[in-house]
Amino acid sequence: MKQTMTILLICLLVGCASNPGIVNISPDTYMITRIDKAGVFGNSASMKAKVFQEATDFAASQGKVAIPVSVNEVPMFPGRFASIEYQFRVVTTDDPEYSRVSLLPRPDLVTESKNTIDLNINQSGTVAQGEKLDVYQELIRLDDLLKRGILSDEEFQSEKAKLLAN
């Protein structure tokens, strides 16, 4: 009986130790991972809200704000606990990413650089001659859309070819 209790205590301690807190994964990017071990009695929405709040509080403690990079949620299934992995950047309020509200670059935030071409994305989504847009930033945006599953591989290659053709 004592062996069983000892094993359960060790498992409980190991389970508690699996929460590493906020992990730094690059100079300004962090990750929080949580597992809801309450099973059917758990609340994954509450767990998600707590993770977002923890990231916000962490950034505020540095006088900065948290900008989401990615969220990976796994719902609870029989034999598997619900979990969430949240990656975020910590930036100042004068960082262009702070005021970005869409996936398309904002023309007022685009800066001049050596790697620019004249592009303007109009309402129909086509590219026309106009203001300067950073090709590298556009390629990163397209890659992000591909990784998130918003664009298919064919769509990505097509958009990339259009971008590089200009």
C-alpha positions as CSV (number, residue, x, y, z in Angstrom):
1,M,0.0,0.0,0.0
2,K,2.8,2.4,0.9
3,Q,4.5,1.7,-2.5
4,T,1.3,2.6,-4.3
5,M,1.0,5.8,-2.4
6,T,4.6,6.7,-3.0
7,I,4.2,6.0,-6.8
8,L,1.1,8.2,-6.9
9,L,2.9,11.0,-5.0
10,I,5.8,10.9,-7.4
11,C,3.4,10.9,-10.4
12,L,1.6,13.9,-8.9
13,L,4.9,15.8,-8.4
14,V,6.1,15.0,-11.9
15,G,2.7,16.1,-13.3
16,C,3.0,19.4,-11.5
17,A,6.6,19.9,-12.7
18,S,5.5,19.7,-16.3
19,N,4.4,23.3,-16.3
20,P,7.6,25.3,-17.1
21,G,5.9,28.7,-16.9
22,I,6.9,31.3,-19.5
23,V,9.7,30.0,-21.7
24,N,11.9,32.4,-23.7
25,I,12.3,31.0,-27.3
26,S,14.0,34.0,-28.9
27,P,15.0,37.6,-27.9
28,D,11.5,38.9,-27.9
29,T,9.3,35.8,-28.3
30,Y,8.0,33.6,-25.5
31,M,5.8,30.5,-25.1
32,I,3.4,29.3,-22.4
33,T,2.1,25.7,-22.4
34,R,-0.7,24.4,-20.2
35,I,-2.4,21.1,-19.8
36,D,-5.9,20.9,-18.2
37,K,-5.6,17.7,-16.2
38,A,-9.1,18.1,-14.8
39,G,-10.6,16.0,-17.6
40,V,-14.3,16.4,-18.1
41,F,-14.4,18.7,-15.1
42,G,-11.9,21.1,-16.7
43,N,-12.6,24.3,-18.5
44,S,-10.4,24.8,-21.6
45,A,-11.8,28.2,-22.3
46,S,-10.8,29.3,-18.8
47,M,-7.4,27.8,-19.2
48,K,-6.9,29.7,-22.5
49,A,-8.0,33.0,-20.9
50,K,-5.6,32.4,-18.0
51,V,-2.7,31.8,-20.4
52,F,-3.5,35.0,-22.4
53,Q,-3.7,36.9,-19.1
54,E,-0.4,35.5,-17.9
55,A,1.2,36.6,-21.2
56,T,-0.3,40.1,-20.9
57,D,0.8,40.5,-17.3
58,F,4.3,39.3,-18.2
59,A,4.6,41.9,-20.9
60,A,3.1,44.6,-18.7
61,S,5.7,43.8,-16.0
62,Q,8.3,44.9,-18.6
63,G,6.4,48.0,-19.7
64,K,5.5,46.3,-23.0
65,V,2.6,44.5,-24.6
66,A,2.1,40.9,-25.8
67,I,1.4,40.3,-29.5
68,P,0.2,36.8,-30.4
69,V,2.4,34.8,-32.7
70,S,0.5,31.4,-32.6
71,V,-2.0,29.5,-30.6
72,N,-2.2,25.7,-30.7
73,E,-5.1,24.2,-28.8
74,V,-5.8,20.5,-28.4
75,P,-9.3,19.7,-27.2
76,M,-9.9,17.0,-24.6
77,F,-10.5,13.5,-26.0
78,P,-10.9,10.3,-24.0
79,G,-7.4,9.4,-22.8
80,R,-6.0,12.8,-23.6
81,F,-6.1,16.1,-21.6
82,A,-6.9,19.4,-23.2
83,S,-3.9,21.6,-23.8
84,I,-2.8,25.0,-25.2
85,E,0.5,26.3,-26.5
86,Y,0.6,30.1,-26.8
87,Q,3.6,31.9,-28.4
88,F,3.7,35.7,-28.2
89,R,6.1,38.6,-28.8
90,V,6.8,41.2,-26.2
91,V,7.0,44.6,-28.0
92,T,6.8,48.3,-27.2
93,T,3.7,50.3,-28.1
94,D,5.6,52.1,-30.8
95,D,6.4,48.8,-32.6
96,P,4.5,48.6,-35.9
97,E,3.2,45.2,-35.0
98,Y,1.4,46.7,-32.0
99,S,-1.0,48.7,-34.1
100,R,-1.5,46.0,-36.9
101,V,-5.0,44.8,-37.0
102,S,-5.0,42.8,-40.2
103,L,-2.8,40.3,-42.1
104,L,-2.3,42.9,-44.9
105,P,0.5,45.4,-44.3
106,R,-0.7,48.9,-43.5
107,P,0.6,51.5,-46.0
108,D,1.2,54.0,-43.2
109,L,3.6,51.6,-41.5
110,V,5.6,50.6,-44.5
111,T,9.1,52.1,-44.5
112,E,11.5,52.7,-47.3
113,S,14.3,50.1,-47.8
114,K,16.6,48.8,-50.5
115,N,14.4,45.8,-51.2
116,T,11.1,47.5,-52.1
117,I,9.1,47.6,-55.3
118,D,6.1,49.7,-56.2
119,L,2.9,47.8,-55.2
120,N,-0.5,48.7,-54.1
121,I,-3.1,46.0,-53.1
122,N,-6.5,47.3,-54.1
123,Q,-9.9,46.2,-52.8
124,S,-10.1,43.3,-55.3
125,G,-6.9,41.9,-53.9
126,T,-4.9,42.5,-57.1
127,V,-1.6,44.3,-57.2
128,A,-1.3,47.6,-59.0
129,Q,1.4,50.3,-59.3
130,G,1.4,52.6,-56.3
131,E,3.1,52.9,-53.0
132,K,6.2,51.1,-51.8
133,L,5.9,47.7,-50.1
134,D,8.7,45.5,-48.7
135,V,9.0,42.3,-50.8
136,Y,10.6,40.5,-47.9
137,Q,7.8,41.4,-45.5
138,E,5.2,40.2,-48.1
139,L,7.0,36.9,-48.5
140,I,7.0,36.4,-44.7
141,R,3.3,37.2,-44.6
142,L,2.6,34.7,-47.4
143,D,4.6,32.1,-45.6
144,D,2.7,32.8,-42.4
145,L,-0.6,32.3,-44.2
146,L,0.7,29.0,-45.7
147,K,1.8,27.8,-42.2
148,R,-1.6,28.7,-40.7
149,G,-3.4,26.7,-43.5
150,I,-5.1,29.8,-44.9
151,L,-3.3,29.4,-48.2
152,S,-2.7,26.1,-50.0
153,D,0.7,25.3,-51.4
154,E,-0.5,26.1,-54.9
155,E,-1.9,29.5,-53.8
156,F,1.3,30.3,-51.9
157,Q,3.5,29.5,-55.0
158,S,1.1,31.6,-57.2
159,E,1.2,34.6,-55.0
160,K,4.9,34.3,-54.5
161,A,5.4,34.2,-58.3
162,K,3.2,37.3,-58.7
163,L,5.1,39.2,-56.0
164,L,8.5,38.3,-57.4
165,A,7.5,39.0,-61.0
166,N,6.9,42.7,-60.1
